């Protein structure tokens, strides 16, 4: 059954949806969630709940469902995701394979240029993600 995604109004709602999406490994539903969520709100909505699994499903949803359609939005999400509490801790715990997925997403963003970011912006964000 497809998860119904509506815009979360607070960190609790967002957390519930993220947990459901993650439990089902539903990247399409995760992409729906990220499409209707204002990237600027990500750090607040995530609160202190960012974990490796969540970062990974976000990366996969952004890569497989959004990067070619809306690279500007993906860039925004990556930018604000990096401002979330626990981001550095979670990043440090990613495996080599998981890091490669992050790299693939950045490669896609390089190929699918957007007027919302320059290649310089992308390069500096890559450094934040340590890829």
N, C-alpha and C positions, 0 to 999 in steps of 0.2 A: 504494500500500500504506500502510495506516494505521500510524503510528509507535506502538510499544508504549512506554508511559511507566510506569516504576516509580520509586519514591522514591529520589532520588540520595542516596548516603551521604556524599559529599564534594564538594569544589569541582571536582575533575577530572571526576567523573561528571556533575555538574550542567552543567558547561561543554560536555561531549560532547553531552548531550541538547539543550541550548540551541542549539548549532551545527547539529544535525540539524534541529531544529524551524525554525530561521531559514533554513537552506538550502532547505527545502521550503515556506517561508512558510506553515506549518501552524498556523494560529491555534487550531484546536480542540485539537491536541496540546499546544500551549503552555498553553492553559487547563487541560488535564488535569494538566500538570506543576505549574502554580501552585496547583491545587486540592489536590494531595497534598503540597505543600511548605509547611512551617511558615514564615509570613512573617518571623518573627524571625530565621530562619536565612539569609534572602536576602543580607544584606551579606557574610556569611562565604562562602556558596556562590558568589556572584558574584566574590568576591575582587577583583582589579583588572581584571576582564574586561568591565566594562560598556561597551557601545558604543551609538551612536545606533540602529542597526538592532535591537539587542536590546531597548533601552528601548521602541522603537516596537512591536515584536511583542508585548511584554508589555502595553503599553497597549491594543493592538487586541484581544488575547485577553481582557483584563479587561473591556473595553467590550462586545464582541460576544457573549461566552459566559458572563460571570460577574456583571456589574453588577446585572442584574435579579434573578437567583437568590440571590445572596449578597453584597449591598452591603457588609456588615461585613467580610467576608474581603478584598474588593477594597480597601477603605479601609486595612486592615492592610498589604496588599502595597504599596500606594502609599506608606504611611508608612515602611516599612522599606526600600523601594527608594530612597527619598530619603536614606537613611543609607549607601548603598553608596559605595565608593571610586569616584571619577571621575564621580559623579552630576552635580555642578555643571558640569563640563567638557562632558559629554554634553548636558546641558540647554541650555547656551549655544550648541551647534551645531545644535539643532533648527531646521528651516525653519518658516516661517509656517504652512504646511499641517499640519505635524506638531504644532505648538503647538495648532492648532485641534482636533486629535484628542484631545489631552490635555484641553482645555477641554470637549469633548463628554462625556468620561468623567466629569469632575467634575459636569457638568450632570445626568448619569444618577444619580450618587450623591446629588445634592440631591433628585431626584424620588423615588428609592427609599430612603427613610430607613431607618436601622437603629438599634437601641439600642446599637450598639457605637461610635457616634460622634454628636456633636452637630453642628449647622450651624456652630457656632463652630469646632469641630475641623476641619471641612471647609474653612472659610474660611482658617484659618491654614495648612493643608496646601496649598491653592491658591497661596498666596503663595510657599511653598517651590518649587512647580513653575512659578512666575512666570506664572500664567494668571489 
